[in-house]
């Protein structure tokens, strides 16, 4: 039997992990499957093709490999040969993604001896009827539990993937308790949720409601901490406001944004977006937002900012906020440490002398302009141009523009104030602030810009 590699060096970066889909065939029919076999003309590629993929990963120096499907355990001999080939090629960490239905003690030992180090198992619920309904296979639950136990007893590290659905969203804390009580060899749960792709595109009602789910996620985190279980929020999991705002160190998107050393978040693949509720969220640079279909089908239910960052003129002492005060000089030398905070304000009196690329490269997430009425026209024109480039970025990377108007704003005519408010919205101002109360200030508040 091959000894376990030291865990301290396991999967240091997701960029070093290759993914091979051994087959797209599957013995389950999950109604939420995002890679359903009916989408593939050829379910199982030739073994030579798969071996060529593996050889490319080995040549690139990959240290970790995920073997997935479909259900890879359907091809027992081919799976064992692939694992052996990967280990002989120098890949130390090999994960199999599986529903575990076919795995017994003998099969688990074969996988371990070939070189499998971990398994990612889709135990969808601790309630047998709910698990089987979500797996689309009657009698799957006891077989899956048997497979998990066989894997852990063989020395393979198991992480569970419950894929939270509307039918199970209120049970996730109980799920964690079940794992602790009945599957003591499991110490990691990846709390993903139904995503609106594949079969779920026509089963959107399977998606959980984030408003209801938030409290259950917090309960599950408490339960996991009590039992020493690692609870993770993967990319296919939840926005930070759905129970993860105080657990960003367990959220993949937040971890990757931090590792990228930018306050502007990461570009995603277009699967998610931010909505109106995200504008004031101080954590938007660490969160990809919600699936497009969640906004379109459920109206973004339950999404709300868990933390609104303080404004630069409020002299924030929050360690999550940094302020670069360039009001007295042009902002051409931005000395910002992006990794040290979540929100980075650039505070200026005018944007003259600055470029969008310069501000973007400096890691600025928010710009506050303490404008003079004489500079307002040129600043708005510049923001309008910059927002064309801004729109090409993922929402979590877009720079927000805040405008603080001088006291003289309340002295302009009502028509001029109304025209300016429309202009603020048209050029892409995120928020407008005033230094004194008055009829125009109240009009700004009523417009939703404040």
C-alpha positions as CSV (number, residue, x, y, z in Angstrom):
1,X,0.0,0.0,0.0
2,X,1.3,3.5,-0.9
3,X,1.9,5.7,2.1
4,X,-0.1,9.0,2.4
5,X,1.9,12.1,1.3
6,X,2.1,14.7,3.9
7,X,-1.1,16.7,4.1
8,X,0.7,20.0,4.5
9,X,1.8,19.9,0.9
10,X,-1.5,18.7,-0.6
11,X,-3.2,20.8,-3.2
12,X,-1.4,24.1,-2.4
13,X,-2.9,25.7,-5.5
14,X,-6.0,24.7,-7.5
15,X,-4.0,25.7,-10.6
16,X,-1.9,22.6,-10.2
17,X,-4.9,20.2,-10.3
18,X,-5.8,18.4,-13.5
19,X,-9.3,17.2,-14.2
20,X,-10.1,14.2,-16.2
21,X,-13.6,12.9,-16.9
22,X,-13.2,9.2,-17.3
23,X,-16.8,8.7,-18.6
24,X,-19.9,10.8,-18.7
25,X,-22.1,7.7,-18.1
26,X,-23.7,7.6,-14.7
27,X,-25.8,5.2,-12.6
28,X,-27.7,8.0,-10.9
29,X,-30.1,10.5,-12.5
30,X,-29.7,13.6,-10.3
31,X,-32.3,16.2,-11.4
32,X,-29.8,19.0,-10.8
33,X,-26.8,17.4,-12.6
34,X,-24.8,20.2,-14.2
35,X,-23.0,17.8,-16.6
36,X,-25.7,15.4,-17.6
37,X,-24.8,12.5,-19.8
38,X,-27.5,13.4,-22.3
39,X,-25.5,16.4,-23.3
40,X,-22.6,14.2,-24.6
41,X,-22.7,12.4,-27.9
42,X,-19.8,10.1,-26.8
43,X,-20.2,9.1,-23.2
44,X,-16.9,7.4,-22.8
45,X,-13.7,8.6,-24.6
46,X,-11.2,6.1,-25.9
47,X,-8.7,5.1,-23.3
48,X,-5.9,6.4,-25.4
49,X,-7.5,9.9,-25.4
50,X,-7.7,9.9,-21.6
51,X,-4.1,8.7,-21.3
52,X,-3.0,11.5,-23.5
53,X,-4.8,14.0,-21.3
54,X,-3.1,12.6,-18.3
55,X,0.3,12.6,-20.0
56,X,-0.2,16.3,-20.7
57,X,-0.9,17.0,-17.0
58,X,2.2,15.1,-16.0
59,X,4.3,16.9,-18.5
60,X,3.0,20.2,-17.2
61,X,4.2,19.3,-13.7
62,X,0.7,18.8,-12.1
63,X,0.9,17.4,-8.6
64,X,-2.7,16.8,-8.1
65,X,-5.4,15.1,-10.2
66,X,-9.2,14.8,-10.0
67,X,-10.8,11.9,-11.8
68,X,-14.5,12.6,-12.3
69,X,-17.4,11.8,-14.6
70,X,-20.3,11.0,-14.9
71,X,-19.5,8.2,-12.5
72,X,-15.8,7.1,-12.9
73,X,-16.3,4.0,-10.7
74,X,-18.4,2.4,-13.4
75,X,-15.2,1.6,-15.3
76,X,-13.4,-0.2,-12.5
77,X,-10.4,-1.6,-14.4
78,X,-9.9,1.5,-16.5
79,X,-10.0,3.7,-13.4
80,X,-7.4,1.6,-11.6
81,X,-5.1,1.7,-14.6
82,X,-5.5,5.5,-14.8
83,X,-4.7,5.9,-11.2
84,X,-1.6,3.7,-11.5
85,X,-0.4,5.6,-14.5
86,X,-0.9,8.9,-12.7
87,X,1.2,7.8,-9.7
88,X,3.9,6.3,-11.9
89,X,4.0,9.8,-13.6
90,X,4.7,11.5,-10.3
91,X,1.3,12.8,-9.4
92,X,1.1,12.6,-5.6
93,X,-2.5,13.5,-4.8
94,X,-5.3,11.8,-6.7
95,X,-9.0,12.5,-6.0
96,X,-11.9,10.5,-7.3
97,X,-15.3,12.3,-7.5
98,X,-18.0,9.6,-7.0
99,X,-21.4,8.8,-5.7
100,X,-19.8,5.8,-3.9
101,X,-22.8,3.5,-4.7
102,X,-20.5,0.9,-6.3
103,X,-17.7,1.0,-3.8
104,X,-17.3,-1.9,-1.3
105,X,-14.4,-2.8,0.9
106,X,-12.6,-4.6,-1.9
107,X,-13.0,-1.8,-4.4
108,X,-11.9,0.8,-1.9
109,X,-8.7,-1.2,-1.1
110,X,-8.0,-1.5,-4.8
111,X,-8.3,2.3,-5.2
112,X,-6.1,3.0,-2.2
113,X,-3.4,0.5,-3.4
114,X,-3.4,2.0,-6.9
115,X,-2.7,5.5,-5.3
116,X,-6.1,7.3,-4.7
117,X,-5.5,9.7,-1.8
118,X,-9.0,11.3,-1.5
119,X,-12.6,11.0,-2.6
120,X,-15.2,13.6,-3.1
121,X,-18.5,11.9,-2.4
122,X,-22.0,13.2,-3.2
123,X,-23.9,12.2,-0.1
124,X,-26.9,14.5,-0.8
125,X,-28.8,14.1,2.4
126,X,-28.8,12.1,5.7
127,X,-32.5,11.4,5.1
128,X,-32.6,8.3,2.9
129,X,-35.7,9.4,1.0
130,X,-34.4,12.8,0.2
131,X,-31.0,11.5,-0.8
132,X,-32.5,9.0,-3.2
133,X,-34.9,11.6,-4.7
134,X,-32.0,14.0,-5.3
135,X,-29.8,11.1,-6.7
136,X,-32.6,9.9,-8.9
137,X,-31.9,6.3,-7.8
138,X,-34.0,4.3,-5.3
139,X,-31.9,2.5,-2.6
140,X,-28.9,4.7,-3.2
141,X,-28.5,6.0,0.3
142,X,-27.4,2.8,2.2
143,X,-25.0,2.0,-0.7
144,X,-23.5,5.5,-0.6
145,X,-23.0,5.3,3.2
146,X,-21.4,1.8,2.8
147,X,-19.0,3.2,0.1
148,X,-18.0,6.2,2.3
149,X,-17.2,3.9,5.2
150,X,-15.2,1.6,2.9
151,X,-13.2,4.5,1.6
152,X,-12.3,5.9,5.0
153,X,-11.4,2.4,6.4
154,X,-9.1,1.9,3.4
155,X,-7.3,5.1,4.4
156,X,-8.7,7.4,1.7
157,X,-9.6,10.9,2.9
158,X,-13.3,11.6,2.2
159,X,-14.9,15.0,1.7
160,X,-18.7,15.1,1.3
161,X,-20.7,17.2,-1.2
162,X,-24.3,17.5,-0.1
163,X,-25.5,19.9,-2.9
164,X,-28.1,21.7,-0.9
165,X,-31.5,21.9,-2.5
166,X,-34.8,23.5,-1.5
167,X,-35.9,20.2,0.0
168,X,-32.8,19.9,2.2
169,X,-31.9,23.5,3.0
170,X,-33.4,23.4,6.5
171,X,-31.6,20.2,7.4
172,X,-27.9,21.0,6.8
173,X,-27.1,21.3,10.6
174,X,-28.7,17.9,11.1
175,X,-26.6,16.6,8.2
176,X,-23.4,17.7,9.9
177,X,-24.5,16.1,13.1
178,X,-25.3,12.8,11.2
179,X,-21.8,12.8,9.6
180,X,-20.2,13.3,13.0
181,X,-22.2,10.6,14.6
182,X,-22.3,8.0,11.9
183,X,-19.3,8.7,9.6
184,X,-16.5,9.6,12.1
185,X,-13.8,9.1,9.4
186,X,-15.1,12.1,7.5
187,X,-13.8,15.5,8.6
188,X,-14.6,17.8,5.6
189,X,-17.9,18.9,4.0
190,X,-18.1,21.1,0.9
191,X,-21.5,22.8,1.2
192,X,-22.4,23.4,-2.4
193,X,-25.9,24.3,-3.6
194,X,-27.9,23.5,-6.6
195,X,-26.7,25.6,-9.5
196,X,-28.9,26.3,-12.5
197,X,-27.0,24.4,-15.1
198,X,-27.5,21.1,-16.9
199,X,-30.7,19.4,-15.8
200,X,-31.3,22.1,-13.2
201,X,-32.1,24.6,-16.0
202,X,-35.5,22.9,-16.2
203,X,-35.7,22.3,-12.5
204,X,-35.1,25.7,-11.1
205,X,-37.4,25.2,-8.2
206,X,-34.7,22.9,-6.8
207,X,-32.6,25.9,-6.0
208,X,-32.6,26.8,-2.3
209,X,-33.9,30.1,-1.0
210,X,-30.9,32.1,0.3
211,X,-33.0,34.1,2.7
212,X,-34.1,30.9,4.5
213,X,-30.8,29.2,4.0
214,X,-28.6,31.9,5.8
215,X,-29.6,30.9,9.3
216,X,-29.3,27.2,8.6
217,X,-25.7,27.8,7.3
218,X,-24.8,29.5,10.5
219,X,-26.3,26.6,12.5
220,X,-24.3,24.2,10.4
221,X,-21.1,26.1,11.0
222,X,-21.7,25.9,14.8
223,X,-22.4,22.2,14.6
224,X,-19.3,21.6,12.5
225,X,-17.1,23.5,14.9
226,X,-18.5,21.5,17.8
227,X,-17.6,18.2,16.1
228,X,-14.2,19.3,14.6
229,X,-15.6,19.1,11.0
230,X,-14.3,21.5,8.3
231,X,-17.2,23.1,6.5
232,X,-16.3,24.8,3.2
233,X,-18.0,27.2,0.8
234,X,-16.9,26.2,-2.7
235,X,-17.3,28.1,-6.0
236,X,-20.6,26.2,-6.5
237,X,-21.7,27.2,-3.1
238,X,-23.2,30.4,-1.8
239,X,-22.7,34.2,-1.8
240,X,-20.9,35.5,1.3
241,X,-24.0,37.1,2.6
242,X,-25.7,33.7,2.9
243,X,-24.0,32.8,6.1
244,X,-20.3,33.1,5.1
245,X,-19.4,36.8,5.7
246,X,-17.6,35.9,8.9
247,X,-16.1,32.7,7.5
248,X,-14.3,34.0,4.4
249,X,-11.3,31.9,5.2
250,X,-13.5,28.9,4.3
251,X,-14.9,30.4,1.1
252,X,-13.1,29.6,-2.1
253,X,-13.9,32.8,-4.0
254,X,-12.7,34.9,-1.0
255,X,-9.6,32.9,-0.6
256,X,-8.7,33.2,-4.3
257,X,-9.4,36.9,-4.4
258,X,-7.1,37.4,-1.4
259,X,-4.4,35.2,-3.0
260,X,-4.6,37.4,-6.1
261,X,-3.5,40.4,-4.1
262,X,-6.2,42.7,-5.4
263,X,-9.1,44.5,-3.8
264,X,-11.1,44.1,-7.0
265,X,-11.9,40.4,-6.8
266,X,-11.5,37.9,-9.5
267,X,-13.0,37.6,-13.0
268,X,-15.5,34.7,-13.1
269,X,-16.7,32.7,-16.1
270,X,-19.9,34.6,-16.5
271,X,-22.0,32.2,-14.5
272,X,-22.7,34.7,-11.7
273,X,-23.4,38.4,-11.2
274,X,-24.0,41.1,-8.6
275,X,-27.4,42.7,-8.3
276,X,-28.8,46.0,-6.8
277,X,-28.5,44.5,-3.2
278,X,-24.7,44.1,-3.7
279,X,-23.9,47.8,-4.5
280,X,-23.4,48.7,-0.8
281,X,-21.7,45.5,0.2
282,X,-18.2,45.9,1.5
283,X,-17.4,42.3,0.7
284,X,-18.4,42.4,-3.0
285,X,-14.7,42.3,-3.9
286,X,-14.5,38.8,-2.3
287,X,-17.7,37.4,-3.7
288,X,-18.9,36.4,-7.2
289,X,-22.5,37.1,-6.4
290,X,-25.4,34.8,-7.2
291,X,-26.1,32.7,-10.3
292,X,-27.8,34.6,-13.1
293,X,-30.9,32.4,-12.7
294,X,-31.1,33.1,-9.0
295,X,-31.6,36.8,-9.8
296,X,-33.9,36.0,-12.7
297,X,-36.0,33.2,-11.2
298,X,-36.0,34.1,-7.5
299,X,-35.4,37.9,-7.7
300,X,-32.3,37.7,-5.5
301,X,-34.3,36.6,-2.5
302,X,-32.3,36.9,0.7
303,X,-29.3,38.7,-0.7
304,X,-28.4,41.7,1.3
305,X,-25.1,43.3,2.3
306,X,-23.7,41.9,5.6
307,X,-21.3,44.8,5.9
308,X,-21.4,48.4,4.5
309,X,-17.9,49.9,4.5
310,X,-17.5,53.3,6.1
311,X,-17.0,56.4,3.9
312,X,-13.5,57.9,3.7
313,X,-14.5,61.2,5.4
314,X,-15.8,59.3,8.4
315,X,-12.2,58.4,9.3
316,X,-12.6,54.7,9.3
317,X,-10.6,52.7,11.8
318,X,-11.8,49.3,10.4
319,X,-8.8,47.1,9.4
320,X,-10.8,46.0,6.4
321,X,-10.7,49.5,4.9
322,X,-7.8,51.6,3.6
323,X,-8.0,55.2,2.4
324,X,-5.6,56.9,0.1
325,X,-6.2,60.6,0.6
326,X,-5.1,62.5,-2.6
327,X,-7.3,65.6,-2.2
328,X,-4.3,67.9,-2.1
329,X,-2.3,66.4,-4.9
330,X,-3.0,64.6,-8.2
331,X,-3.4,60.8,-7.7
332,X,-0.5,59.8,-9.9
333,X,1.5,57.9,-7.2
334,X,-0.9,55.4,-5.6
335,X,0.9,53.5,-2.9
336,X,-1.7,50.8,-1.9
337,X,-1.2,47.4,-0.4
338,X,-4.2,45.5,-1.9
339,X,-3.8,42.4,0.2
340,X,-4.1,44.2,3.5
341,X,-7.8,45.3,3.2
342,X,-11.0,44.4,1.5
343,X,-12.0,48.0,0.5
344,X,-9.6,50.5,-0.9
345,X,-10.8,54.1,-1.2
346,X,-9.1,56.7,-3.4
347,X,-10.3,60.1,-2.1
348,X,-9.8,63.0,-4.5
349,X,-11.1,66.5,-5.2
350,X,-11.0,66.0,-8.9
351,X,-10.1,63.1,-11.2
352,X,-8.0,65.3,-13.5
353,X,-4.6,63.8,-13.9
354,X,-5.6,60.2,-13.3
355,X,-6.3,57.3,-15.6
356,X,-8.7,54.4,-15.2
357,X,-5.9,51.9,-15.8
358,X,-3.7,53.5,-13.2
359,X,-6.5,53.3,-10.6
360,X,-7.4,49.8,-11.6
361,X,-3.8,48.6,-11.4
362,X,-3.3,50.2,-8.0
363,X,-6.1,47.9,-6.6
364,X,-8.6,50.7,-5.9
365,X,-12.1,49.4,-5.3
366,X,-13.9,52.7,-4.5
367,X,-13.3,56.2,-5.7
368,X,-14.7,59.2,-3.7
369,X,-14.7,62.6,-5.4
370,X,-15.1,65.6,-3.2
371,X,-16.0,67.7,-6.2
372,X,-16.3,71.4,-6.8
373,X,-19.2,72.5,-8.9
374,X,-16.6,74.0,-11.4
375,X,-15.0,70.5,-11.8
376,X,-18.2,68.6,-11.8
377,X,-18.7,68.5,-15.6
378,X,-15.2,67.3,-16.4
379,X,-15.3,64.7,-13.6
380,X,-18.7,63.3,-14.8
381,X,-17.4,63.1,-18.3
382,X,-14.3,61.2,-17.1
383,X,-16.4,58.8,-15.0
384,X,-18.7,58.1,-18.0
385,X,-15.7,57.2,-20.1
386,X,-14.2,55.0,-17.4
387,X,-17.4,53.2,-16.8
388,X,-17.3,51.8,-20.4
389,X,-14.1,50.0,-19.4
390,X,-15.6,49.2,-16.0
391,X,-18.5,47.4,-17.7
392,X,-16.1,44.9,-19.3
393,X,-15.0,43.7,-15.8
394,X,-16.7,41.1,-13.7
395,X,-19.1,42.9,-11.3
396,X,-16.9,42.2,-8.2
397,X,-14.0,43.9,-10.0
398,X,-15.8,47.1,-11.0
399,X,-14.7,50.3,-9.4
400,X,-17.4,52.1,-7.6
401,X,-17.7,55.9,-7.9
402,X,-19.0,58.0,-5.0
403,X,-19.6,61.7,-5.4
404,X,-19.8,64.2,-2.5
405,X,-21.4,67.4,-3.5
406,X,-20.5,70.8,-2.0
407,X,-22.9,72.9,0.0
408,X,-23.6,75.1,-3.0
409,X,-25.6,72.2,-4.6
410,X,-28.7,73.1,-2.6
411,X,-28.6,76.6,-4.2
412,X,-29.1,75.5,-7.8
413,X,-32.7,75.5,-9.2
414,X,-35.0,72.5,-8.8
415,X,-34.7,71.8,-12.6
416,X,-30.9,71.9,-12.5
417,X,-30.9,69.5,-9.5
418,X,-33.2,67.1,-11.3
419,X,-31.1,67.2,-14.4
420,X,-27.9,66.5,-12.4
421,X,-29.5,63.6,-10.6
422,X,-30.4,62.0,-13.9
423,X,-26.9,62.7,-15.2
424,X,-25.4,61.1,-12.1
425,X,-27.3,57.9,-12.8
426,X,-26.6,57.9,-16.5
427,X,-22.8,58.2,-16.1
428,X,-22.6,55.3,-13.6
429,X,-22.2,57.0,-10.2
430,X,-22.8,54.4,-7.5
431,X,-23.7,56.8,-4.7
432,X,-24.1,60.6,-4.2
433,X,-23.5,62.2,-0.8
434,X,-24.2,65.8,0.3
435,X,-22.6,67.9,3.0
436,X,-25.8,69.5,4.2
437,X,-29.5,68.8,4.3
438,X,-31.9,70.5,1.9
439,X,-34.5,69.9,-0.7
440,X,-32.1,68.7,-3.3
441,X,-30.3,66.4,-0.8
442,X,-33.7,64.8,0.0
443,X,-34.3,64.4,-3.7
444,X,-31.1,62.5,-4.1
445,X,-32.1,60.2,-1.3
446,X,-35.4,59.6,-2.9
447,X,-33.7,58.7,-6.2
448,X,-31.9,55.8,-4.7
449,X,-28.5,57.3,-5.4
450,X,-27.8,57.9,-1.7
